Amino acid sequence: MKIINLFLKLLEKKYLLFFCYIFFLFISIFLFSYLMSVENRHIVDDFGNLNIFKVNNLFGRYIESILSLNIPKVEFVGIDFYFSMRPILPYFLIFIFEKISTNYYIILVIKNVPIGVLIFFIIKNYNENYNNFFIAVCLILIFYNPHNTHTMYDIGSEEAFLNYLMIFLFFFISGDYKYKSLFVGVTLSLIFFTKESMFILTSVIPVVYIFLEKKHNKYLPLILVIVSNLVWGSYHFAKENYFPIGPKGSAKNALNLSIVYHKDFNSTYPRVSPDIYYYKTVELIKKKGITDEKELMNILINQSLTFLKENPYEVIKGVFKKVYVITLSPFRDTRPRLEDSNPIRYSNFPNKIIFNLSLILLFINIFSKQRSFSKKKIDFYYLMIIMTYFVPYIIGFVYPRHCTAIYTLAHLYVFLNVIKFDKFNINKLIRKNS
């Protein structure tokens, strides 16, 4: 107990926690950049500079097209895609690479330290009655898991920004901030411009917000999301005479459907990445003479719907496999070939244990007759975030990297429940002047 009291006293020293946290960010980012430099020689050269044209998940090609041709497009499966890549990640990298530094470590610092500082102050202002111990526990829950932190620190996938934004959203939407509606709306707009599969989440959460909040400006998040859709759609309508929105807002989503809705998917997923089936799309493009992404998207969506109608058992079986990956699978699950090894990712264990625990707590809270509707607000928000986040992955396919944002929120949700029910006398530790 003396050790705990000493720890609490140290935490309450002005700025100590903040500077320790900043020190942790710089050191952990350095370690991450070193490991990535060793493991991914194609991304970082011998002088520590980023090979920006080789960034993963098509972003390198997309950036190369912007910088070399001044055209925001990416060529894939023999087709040029113009409206299937959201701008947050690629344009951030372009700006830093051209205006500030090409050094990989510096790029990671510029990306992660400011966002990390923002997280600190968002948590600090979550509840004015909570002290630095509350902030410290939240930060530990966000950063302790290597896989979650790896995904946030990275620059090769949308989750590098999306995971941070989901943390922002969770705190903003469940806390009581002065400009809550503005913060929620801006965060949802940023999520919209980060990843195309988040269309459902960014469309549904603002509507839920209207029903659950009493603030006079509760319509602001919905207005900002609508404006974001109009800006994105209008830009591409002016460029390609097509307004991308909803299910037909991204040919990339249609491509993901095409590698899932066929008879071979369940025989290999989740042991092998569905990317091995892109050759089917290439063959389809050649067979039908498809020349643009709009035509390809329409054909692939109709093809997927036809398979769904004709093979409901296979589709349902695939859904159970995806749920297994989200809730139980301990494996890495991203092998490019069947003969490759598929080792256990040990960071999956705490992620999935806490996530499943959060689901149990969620349904206990929602169906509890002793809790008032106002006290269930955080439960309804958490439920809707989970549902709208995972729907695109249940329709398509999912791997642990895609789940890390929700796993992090699950840790925070469980911790807030521990506080709410005052388990382990936690309120004595987290409250100011206690």
Helices and strands as residue ranges (DSSP letters): H 2-11, H 16-39, G 52-54, H 59-69, E 74-76, E 79-81, H 88-99, H 104-124, H 132-143, H 146-153, H 159-174, H 180-192, G 196-198, H 199-212, H 220-240, G 246-248, H 251-258, H 265-268, G 274-277, H 278-288, H 293-310, H 312-327, H 348-367, G 374-376, H 377-395, H 400-420, G 423-425, H 426-430
